[in-house]
Amino acid sequence: MDTKEKSQDTEEVMEPTGEIAPVIIEELSQVDALRVDINEFVEATICHLPPDGSNRDEEDNNLVIETGGASDDDDNQAMTPEEEARITRQFLNGEMSFSDFSMLMDRGADGDPQQVAEKPSMAKEPPQKRRKRNQSRRQQLPTALKGLMGEANLQYARGQNEVAIRMCMEIIREVPSAPEAYQTLSMIYESEDPEKALHFALIAAHLSPKDCDQWINLANKSLQRRDLRQAMTCYTKAIASNPKNVSLYEAYAKLQLEYNGDEEAYFKAYKKLLKKLDTEDNEVLVHYAKKLAKMYTEKENYLEAANAMDQIFSKCPSRVTYDDVNIYAEFLIKLKKFQRCLDILISHTGIGVKYSDDERKLVESCCLPDDTPIDLKVRFIVTMLELGFTEQVLSHMDALLAYEEAEKFGDLFLDIVDGLMHVQEYARALKFLELLIRCRNYSMPAVWLRYAECHIGCKQLKEAILAYEIVTKLSPELFDARIQLATLYKCFKMYDWAINILEQNLEDPNQIIYVDALYMRTTLLYKVERYDEFLQSAQVLFSRHCIKLKEKAQIKCLMATTLKTRIENLQKYCLSFGQPLQDTVLTFHEAKTPPTDQQEWMIFLKACHVAYKLKKFGVLERICFTGLTSKKFESQIRDLTWLCLLSCIYNNDSFNGHNIIRELVRDTHEQNLWNILNIVVQKADDTRHNRFIMRLLGREDAYSYLHILQANNCLVSGTYKYALNDYVSLFKEYPDPLIAMLIGVTFLQMGCQKFATKKHQLVSQALAFFKKYADLRGPEMKQESNYNIGRALHQLGFLSTALSFYKQALEPPEPPHDKIVNENLELLDIKREAAFNIHLIYMQTGNKDLARMYLHEFIVV
């Protein structure tokens, strides 16, 4: 390669803008034949052949092993030169952050110090393999290029930056994995283009990752540019190069917490530091282990706090103090690792135990020296209690009871109380609690609460009531204590006391409502028949999962078949008026064991019964339709629909009642449903039912409840001919006595019309069908048939004949036909109705004495 050709190639490696031109690097022997752009450069691997061909296969195998040995999986395989060139070009052009660049180049190192610092596979690799992985990233400059690198540095020192840049680019083109050229380029661009200088410096650091100071400098520069992610990546690399540098972990942790707000990463940085520290770093290890344990304790993460303290006990046991033992034992007790706690106390204090069975760890006796600190004594006693060795520490507990300074060791006594309560030694726990409640600083709700629980454990309920009353006075917001007190009041049938202690402000949206207390109070209100308060409390209880209906017009939104559709319809309705779905949303505190769906359903049924009993039919309808918005009651949807229908009937809401009943009778032949439809129709203010019935008539049989209902509607509306036609058709198919009576009623109504022709014939036919009705009804219901015939004659004005039939109705059926009436007197006995009509006839004729006689004999109670 002559000088002219070299000069021409050197000029072609730079773009006019000073950017690196794309280059494809091949073997040195082929460089002259290429016309390429230096920005697309690829590292070329030079294979040195042995003098003879005898070891060629072995060398080839070594190359393969070197490539495959760089990683154990596909993610960590060495990248091809083309890939490295492409990724480097993207980074230099600003298309990729350094964090992404580092992650891709490392093939699996994601920039997390816990992953960089913790790679057990690396520690197990042979030294030769680790050396090969490092060599695959950084290449040494050949002798010729070392001279060129020195010349480039010399040109930079002389101020010939353009020449130095071209020389560095040539070196990069030849050996892209050598960091020296990137370092020089970083210095050159430091004043002209700091961002590009930082990019070159990052690549140089990436190619020589063991330079910890270089990574720290780059991290500081990244922080100055507010590139936090890049700074954290640099600190990660610095930690990897110097794993025991404490300041690096502190800087990284501070960065995670203050800038990134990631507390978990903040803690993990210190955790990795503890894992890297060894026995010779005992002072640092103890300091940071305690610091980490304290931080985790503030977060109530006792497992990690115990793991941090365990580093002290496992790596530098000679540095363990009594305070360390106390702290570690406290964590282990909270984690219920009692055997481990006992082992720690035995091995690091003067406490001794004698095992009757070493394998099963059965303690026969124990020795607790007098000079043992009291906090360690308490840890030991609690541990023994939890392990089930209560008898072995009874004497030591009695010794603690003799302490005169109980107030000074109150917290420790409470730990013993908790241990005794856990093993159900309530009587012994009371001894410690009696000392504490007499102390000024420990007469607190928490102590009195334990005192009450121990009395319950000892079956001393009256003393427990007194203790719970003190708790509720000292801390009224402790509703758990209120519930326990109310339960005790119930045991003594002090229901009003229980209701008062469970009272909450149900109207304040800022007040937290405790569900378990609300449920108990609701049941008690029903028990003592305080129904108005019960209804209010029950509706608040249901509001947790139901939508409160604010107006009657919202009911039409609840006629859908699915809960989701009903809720959506309500939302659309409220949105159309610019109103929220619910005006006030109360805050509820759910208990660990809230009332079950079945329990709430029973409260719902009781609320419906109470509203009906109080004749608050509007409230009844609101409660029933509110239940349609609850997911808890979805399994009871059939019963809930029936309740809604009945509430509409009782509240004279025929519009919504018709919407429900028409869906129920559409595909059924249940007689009761058609009777209910008839009730709704009788109270209806519109004629929707006529159109509904006419639509269904076309697909019904010759005889059906629908035809009877249609005929009844015609009779009530005055279209007697249509009614007569339907009744006669039905009577031919099914000669029912009631249909015969209705035919007679129809003829009677037609005969009573003012302008009716052939009245005599109509009346005769009416009486004939009434006679047919009486015959079909039989002797069992003779009282009913005589009464109805008397009513017909009474309407026609045949008073004497009507009077005769009424008097026959006063006489019960003769045996053996009187069984049905006698068994159902309240329903079938119509003596009072017949006597009242007799009284009307006598009043009309002026015989008031007889009228009064019948009233007094059959009606007056």
DOMILO-270685 format. One line per 10 residues: number of its first residue (from 1); for each residue y, z, x of C-alpha. Coordinates in steps of 0.05 Angstrom, whole numbers. Layout:
<sites>
NUM) Y:Z:X; ...
</sites>
This chain:
<sites>
1) 0:0:0; 63:-23:35; 131:10:32; 162:-41:-15; 108:-33:-66; 112:43:-61; 187:41:-74; 177:-4:-134; 125:42:-163; 169:103:-152
11) 226:71:-190; 181:54:-248; 157:125:-260; 224:146:-289; 258:123:-352; 333:111:-351; 343:175:-390; 308:217:-338; 247:230:-383; 177:227:-356
21) 150:159:-371; 79:153:-400; 28:143:-344; -46:134:-340; -74:161:-276; -135:128:-247; -168:134:-179; -121:125:-119; -152:58:-102; -132:29:-168
31) -61:56:-175; -27:-5:-146; -56:-51:-199; -28:-10:-257; 35:-21:-296; 40:45:-333; 89:97:-360; 86:164:-324; 93:205:-387; 21:189:-407
41) -13:217:-346; -85:239:-341; -118:280:-287; -168:243:-245; -229:279:-219; -246:259:-147; -320:260:-133; -337:269:-59; -403:235:-44; -450:265:8
51) -463:228:72; -531:206:48; -558:195:-22; -611:250:-18; -570:303:-55; -534:257:-104; -574:280:-164; -562:353:-145; -487:342:-140; -486:307:-207
61) -522:366:-237; -472:413:-206; -416:375:-239; -449:379:-306; -461:453:-297; -389:464:-277; -365:428:-339; -412:464:-385; -405:531:-351; -332:536:-368
71) -351:562:-436; -409:584:-478; -388:546:-540; -356:481:-560; -288:512:-571; -281:532:-498; -305:467:-466; -260:437:-413; -212:387:-440; -212:315:-418
81) -154:292:-374; -130:246:-430; -126:305:-478; -89:348:-427; -39:292:-415; -27:282:-488; -16:356:-503; 29:364:-442; 71:304:-463; 79:332:-533
91) 102:399:-506; 152:368:-458; 180:325:-514; 191:386:-558; 137:367:-608; 97:430:-597; 113:503:-581; 87:535:-518; 43:582:-560; 8:522:-591
101) 5:488:-523; -27:548:-491; -76:557:-548; -99:485:-544; -103:484:-469; -143:549:-468; -189:523:-522; -197:587:-562; -147:636:-531; -102:647:-592
111) -47:687:-558; -71:756:-580; -74:809:-526; -134:841:-558; -172:775:-548; -145:761:-479; -156:831:-454; -225:838:-486; -273:785:-465; -339:818:-449
121) -372:751:-433; -323:741:-376; -343:807:-344; -416:787:-345; -407:718:-315; -424:707:-242; -364:705:-195; -379:633:-178; -374:612:-251; -307:647:-260
131) -282:613:-197; -301:545:-225; -263:558:-289; -200:575:-251; -208:515:-207; -214:469:-267; -143:488:-288; -107:488:-221; -118:438:-165; -96:443:-93
141) -50:389:-67; -80:341:-17; -50:343:53; -10:280:42; 20:306:-23; 36:373:8; 82:336:55; 113:299:-3; 122:366:-40; 157:394:21
151) 202:333:24; 219:342:-50; 239:414:-38; 281:392:21; 316:339:-21; 330:391:-74; 360:437:-22; 405:380:1; 428:368:-70; 391:301:-77
161) 363:320:-146; 346:249:-168; 304:236:-106; 271:304:-113; 255:290:-186; 223:223:-169; 181:256:-115; 158:311:-163; 140:259:-215; 98:222:-164
171) 62:286:-147; 50:300:-221; 24:230:-229; -25:240:-172; -46:313:-187; -23:335:-256; -56:404:-251; -18:428:-190; 39:477:-208; 84:465:-148
181) 118:403:-175; 131:436:-242; 162:496:-207; 209:452:-168; 228:412:-231; 243:478:-266; 292:497:-211; 324:428:-211; 337:429:-286; 358:502:-288
191) 433:486:-288; 432:418:-323; 381:429:-379; 357:501:-386; 309:484:-442; 274:431:-402; 273:478:-342; 239:531:-385; 187:480:-407; 170:461:-336
201) 168:535:-316; 120:550:-373; 74:494:-351; 77:518:-279; 60:589:-302; 3:562:-344; -25:526:-284; -19:590:-241; -34:644:-293; -45:701:-244
211) 29:709:-228; 47:768:-272; 121:771:-251; 129:698:-269; 103:712:-340; 149:772:-348; 209:730:-327; 190:676:-377; 181:727:-432; 251:754:-419
221) 280:683:-421; 243:670:-486; 273:733:-516; 342:711:-496; 329:646:-534; 303:687:-594; 235:653:-588; 193:713:-606; 127:678:-612; 135:647:-543
231) 155:714:-514; 93:747:-543; 50:691:-514; 81:703:-446; 68:778:-450; -4:763:-470; -12:721:-408; 20:775:-366; -28:826:-393; -86:781:-378
241) -63:774:-306; -51:849:-297; -91:887:-350; -72:957:-326; 3:947:-325; 25:998:-377; 96:971:-383; 69:904:-407; 32:937:-465; 93:977:-483
251) 137:916:-482; 88:876:-524; 78:933:-574; 153:943:-580; 162:868:-591; 110:868:-646; 140:927:-681; 215:916:-675; 219:840:-679; 156:821:-716
261) 147:884:-759; 72:883:-747; 50:956:-742; -23:937:-737; -11:894:-675; 33:950:-648; -26:998:-652; -76:947:-626; -35:937:-563; -43:1011:-545
271) -116:1009:-565; -130:953:-516; -92:991:-463; -137:1051:-472; -199:1007:-465; -174:978:-400; -156:1045:-368; -210:1079:-327; -224:1149:-301; -175:1142:-243
281) -119:1129:-293; -131:1196:-326; -58:1218:-334; -37:1153:-365; -99:1151:-408; -88:1221:-435; -15:1208:-449; -26:1144:-488; -89:1169:-523; -50:1227:-552
291) 9:1182:-569; -37:1134:-606; -73:1191:-642; -6:1218:-665; 16:1151:-691; -49:1141:-729; -45:1212:-757; 23:1196:-786; -10:1137:-821; -68:1182:-843
301) -117:1137:-807; -160:1191:-779; -216:1145:-758; -173:1108:-708; -140:1174:-687; -208:1202:-671; -227:1140:-632; -164:1148:-591; -180:1221:-575; -251:1201:-559
311) -225:1161:-500; -202:1226:-467; -268:1261:-478; -310:1202:-454; -269:1178:-394; -237:1241:-367; -271:1303:-395; -242:1345:-339; -172:1335:-368; -192:1362:-437
321) -154:1423:-461; -164:1470:-519; -109:1434:-556; -146:1369:-547; -210:1400:-573; -173:1428:-633; -141:1361:-650; -205:1322:-641; -246:1372:-681; -195:1368:-738
331) -203:1292:-740; -279:1297:-739; -279:1347:-796; -234:1302:-838; -283:1245:-823; -342:1290:-842; -374:1280:-773; -394:1353:-769; -451:1348:-719; -407:1311:-670
341) -354:1364:-681; -404:1419:-666; -426:1385:-602; -354:1378:-579; -339:1451:-592; -402:1473:-555; -391:1429:-494; -316:1441:-484; -308:1514:-505; -344:1580:-495
351) -377:1575:-563; -453:1576:-561; -508:1564:-611; -583:1574:-609; -626:1522:-643; -691:1539:-676; -708:1465:-676; -673:1423:-623; -692:1357:-654; -669:1374:-724
361) -609:1414:-698; -625:1476:-739; -580:1533:-717; -613:1601:-712; -554:1641:-686; -486:1630:-655; -440:1664:-605; -365:1663:-616; -328:1697:-559; -269:1742:-576
371) -223:1705:-529; -234:1639:-566; -169:1615:-598; -168:1627:-672; -158:1554:-689; -222:1536:-652; -258:1593:-687; -237:1565:-754; -259:1494:-734; -327:1523:-714
381) -335:1563:-779; -316:1504:-822; -365:1459:-784; -421:1510:-793; -406:1516:-867; -408:1441:-877; -474:1436:-839; -504:1488:-885; -507:1547:-837; -466:1596:-879
391) -507:1658:-863; -497:1649:-788; -421:1655:-792; -413:1709:-846; -396:1762:-794; -345:1718:-761; -311:1705:-828; -309:1780:-842; -275:1789:-775; -222:1739:-794
401) -209:1776:-859; -190:1836:-817; -132:1799:-786; -67:1833:-805; -25:1771:-793; -54:1730:-850; 12:1695:-862; 12:1670:-790; -56:1637:-797; -49:1615:-870
411) -64:1541:-856; -128:1560:-819; -150:1605:-875; -140:1548:-924; -186:1505:-882; -240:1559:-888; -227:1563:-963; -237:1488:-970; -302:1493:-931; -327:1551:-974
421) -308:1515:-1038; -344:1452:-1015; -409:1492:-1007; -394:1529:-1073; -383:1597:-1041; -327:1613:-1090; -332:1688:-1087; -322:1689:-1011; -265:1638:-1017; -230:1685:-1065
431) -226:1738:-1011; -185:1692:-966; -143:1668:-1025; -126:1739:-1047; -97:1750:-978; -57:1686:-981; -27:1694:-1051; 2:1761:-1028; 37:1726:-971; 108:1703:-983
441) 101:1635:-951; 33:1619:-981; 44:1637:-1054; 48:1563:-1067; 20:1518:-1122; -34:1490:-1077; -60:1560:-1061; -57:1583:-1133; -93:1519:-1153; -151:1535:-1107
451) -149:1607:-1133; -157:1582:-1204; -213:1534:-1185; -251:1590:-1151; -245:1633:-1213; -274:1576:-1254; -330:1571:-1203; -343:1645:-1213; -341:1637:-1290; -279:1681:-1295
461) -241:1638:-1345; -187:1686:-1365; -166:1697:-1293; -168:1622:-1283; -120:1613:-1342; -71:1662:-1311; -75:1626:-1244; -65:1557:-1276; -5:1583:-1315; 27:1605:-1250
471) 13:1535:-1221; 46:1500:-1279; 107:1545:-1273; 114:1534:-1199; 101:1459:-1202; 108:1430:-1273; 94:1359:-1248; 21:1376:-1229; -12:1347:-1291; -81:1357:-1263
481) -69:1431:-1267; -42:1423:-1338; -104:1386:-1359; -149:1440:-1331; -107:1493:-1365; -111:1455:-1431; -186:1450:-1424; -190:1525:-1415; -145:1535:-1476; -194:1492:-1516
491) -251:1537:-1495; -214:1595:-1528; -193:1550:-1587; -120:1557:-1569; -105:1486:-1591; -30:1492:-1601; -23:1521:-1531; -62:1463:-1503; -19:1413:-1540; 45:1445:-1515
501) 23:1447:-1442; 4:1372:-1445; 71:1350:-1475; 106:1292:-1441; 170:1254:-1453; 143:1190:-1485; 211:1158:-1497; 240:1158:-1426; 220:1093:-1390; 234:1126:-1323
511) 183:1181:-1338; 113:1173:-1311; 61:1184:-1366; -6:1212:-1345; -59:1177:-1386; -112:1231:-1383; -63:1283:-1408; -38:1236:-1462; -109:1222:-1485; -128:1295:-1489
521) -64:1312:-1526; -77:1256:-1576; -146:1282:-1592; -120:1352:-1600; -65:1330:-1647; -117:1297:-1692; -160:1359:-1689; -104:1405:-1713; -82:1352:-1765; -12:1341:-1737
531) -17:1270:-1760; 54:1245:-1750; 53:1266:-1677; -17:1239:-1671; 5:1169:-1694; 63:1168:-1645; 19:1192:-1587; -36:1142:-1604; 12:1083:-1605; 38:1103:-1536
541) -33:1107:-1512; -48:1037:-1538; 16:1008:-1508; -18:1008:-1440; -59:947:-1461; -27:926:-1526; 38:890:-1542; 83:927:-1590; 103:885:-1650; 177:889:-1663
551) 180:851:-1729; 133:828:-1784; 145:754:-1768; 107:762:-1703; 42:773:-1742; 34:698:-1754; 29:689:-1679; -35:730:-1678; -77:686:-1723; -108:648:-1663
561) -181:659:-1646; -173:676:-1572; -134:732:-1539; -100:685:-1489; -74:641:-1545; -48:700:-1584; -10:727:-1524; 19:658:-1509; 42:649:-1581; 78:716:-1578
571) 111:698:-1512; 136:632:-1541; 162:666:-1603; 201:718:-1564; 226:664:-1516; 253:623:-1574; 298:681:-1592; 316:698:-1520; 280:765:-1524; 232:798:-1476
581) 160:806:-1497; 169:882:-1494; 235:919:-1495; 215:979:-1454; 156:982:-1407; 131:1052:-1395; 101:1073:-1329; 30:1100:-1334; -10:1139:-1283; -83:1121:-1292
591) -133:1177:-1278; -194:1168:-1234; -236:1172:-1298; -191:1141:-1353; -215:1141:-1425; -268:1089:-1437; -259:1029:-1483; -304:1062:-1535; -264:1126:-1533; -199:1088:-1544
601) -231:1049:-1600; -249:1114:-1635; -177:1137:-1628; -156:1070:-1658; -201:1080:-1719; -174:1150:-1728; -103:1124:-1725; -119:1073:-1779; -151:1127:-1822; -91:1174:-1814
611) -41:1119:-1831; -82:1103:-1894; -88:1176:-1912; -13:1186:-1906; -2:1121:-1945; 38:1093:-1887; 12:1023:-1900; 67:990:-1858; 47:1032:-1798; -26:1016:-1813
621) -12:941:-1812; 27:946:-1747; -28:986:-1713; -82:939:-1735; -47:875:-1714; -25:908:-1649; -99:916:-1633; -106:841:-1633; -65:837:-1569; -111:884:-1530
631) -164:861:-1481; -200:928:-1488; -213:915:-1563; -235:843:-1554; -308:863:-1563; -290:895:-1630; -254:833:-1656; -296:827:-1719; -283:898:-1742; -210:891:-1720
641) -202:830:-1764; -229:867:-1824; -180:924:-1811; -122:875:-1807; -144:844:-1874; -148:911:-1908; -81:932:-1880; -49:869:-1909; -80:884:-1978; -56:957:-1977
651) 14:936:-1953; 18:879:-2005; 24:828:-1949; -11:772:-1986; 17:718:-1939; -18:744:-1876; -76:770:-1916; -89:700:-1943; -87:672:-1872; -143:719:-1852
661) -188:716:-1913; -187:640:-1919; -218:635:-1850; -271:686:-1868; -293:653:-1934; -290:582:-1909; -364:579:-1889; -396:638:-1925; -426:657:-1992; -415:732:-1986
671) -395:759:-2054; -351:814:-2025; -309:765:-1986; -295:723:-2048; -277:787:-2086; -228:804:-2030; -199:734:-2034; -189:744:-2108; -152:810:-2094; -107:774:-2045
681) -95:718:-2095; -75:767:-2149; -21:796:-2105; 3:729:-2078; 75:706:-2087; 59:633:-2075; 8:581:-2097; -23:565:-2029; -90:591:-2054; -94:536:-2107
691) -90:481:-2054; -140:517:-2011; -190:524:-2068; -182:451:-2089; -197:427:-2019; -262:466:-2018; -285:448:-2088; -308:378:-2069; -363:402:-2023; -389:460:-2064
701) -451:463:-2110; -448:463:-2186; -447:538:-2186; -410:577:-2134; -361:634:-2126; -308:582:-2113; -317:551:-2182; -311:620:-2214; -249:634:-2174; -218:568:-2195
711) -234:582:-2268; -203:651:-2262; -140:620:-2232; -135:572:-2289; -144:628:-2339; -90:670:-2306; -42:612:-2300; -49:594:-2375; -87:528:-2367; -141:551:-2415
721) -174:484:-2427; -188:475:-2352; -213:546:-2349; -258:536:-2410; -287:472:-2381; -305:508:-2316; -332:570:-2350; -376:530:-2398; -403:487:-2341; -420:550:-2301
731) -451:584:-2362; -498:526:-2373; -523:531:-2301; -524:607:-2298; -519:645:-2364; -485:707:-2336; -459:759:-2386; -392:764:-2351; -382:689:-2355; -397:693:-2430
741) -344:748:-2435; -294:704:-2398; -308:646:-2445; -294:693:-2503; -230:716:-2470; -209:644:-2461; -221:627:-2534; -185:691:-2554; -124:672:-2512; -124:602:-2542
751) -129:631:-2612; -71:678:-2601; -23:623:-2581; 34:614:-2629; 26:540:-2642; -49:536:-2636; -87:496:-2689; -155:517:-2716; -142:589:-2699; -199:612:-2745
761) -249:568:-2708; -224:592:-2640; -229:665:-2660; -298:655:-2688; -321:622:-2624; -290:679:-2584; -327:732:-2624; -391:692:-2618; -387:692:-2542; -369:766:-2543
771) -433:778:-2583; -471:735:-2532; -440:777:-2477; -463:842:-2510; -534:815:-2518; -538:792:-2445; -509:857:-2420; -565:896:-2452; -571:966:-2480; -558:998:-2411
781) -486:974:-2413; -475:980:-2488; -417:1027:-2477; -380:975:-2436; -394:917:-2484; -371:958:-2545; -307:976:-2508; -292:903:-2489; -306:877:-2560; -261:932:-2587
791) -205:909:-2540; -213:837:-2565; -210:859:-2638; -151:905:-2620; -114:845:-2593; -128:805:-2655; -102:861:-2699; -168:880:-2731; -153:953:-2722; -206:984:-2766
801) -261:941:-2735; -234:954:-2665; -232:1029:-2681; -306:1026:-2699; -325:993:-2633; -282:1043:-2594; -316:1101:-2627; -384:1071:-2610; -360:1067:-2538; -348:1142:-2539
811) -423:1152:-2548; -465:1145:-2485; -526:1099:-2484; -588:1128:-2515; -646:1147:-2470; -679:1117:-2432; -620:1068:-2423; -571:1121:-2400; -597:1127:-2329; -548:1078:-2296
821) -486:1108:-2329; -506:1180:-2317; -517:1166:-2243; -449:1133:-2235; -404:1170:-2285; -341:1163:-2242; -349:1088:-2240; -382:1068:-2306; -363:1121:-2358; -305:1093:-2399
831) -297:1147:-2452; -226:1162:-2429; -205:1089:-2435; -236:1083:-2505; -204:1149:-2527; -136:1126:-2502; -140:1061:-2542; -162:1101:-2604; -101:1144:-2594; -57:1082:-2592
841) -86:1056:-2658; -75:1123:-2693; -4:1127:-2665; 9:1057:-2691; -15:1076:-2761; 24:1142:-2760; -35:1190:-2755; -9:1231:-2697; -55:1289:-2708; -117:1248:-2697
851) -85:1214:-2638; -70:1281:-2607; -140:1305:-2621; -172:1247:-2582; -124:1258:-2525; -140:1332:-2519; -215:1322:-2528; -227:1265:-2479; -167:1258:-2432; -131:1324:-2420
861) -162:1363:-2363
</sites>
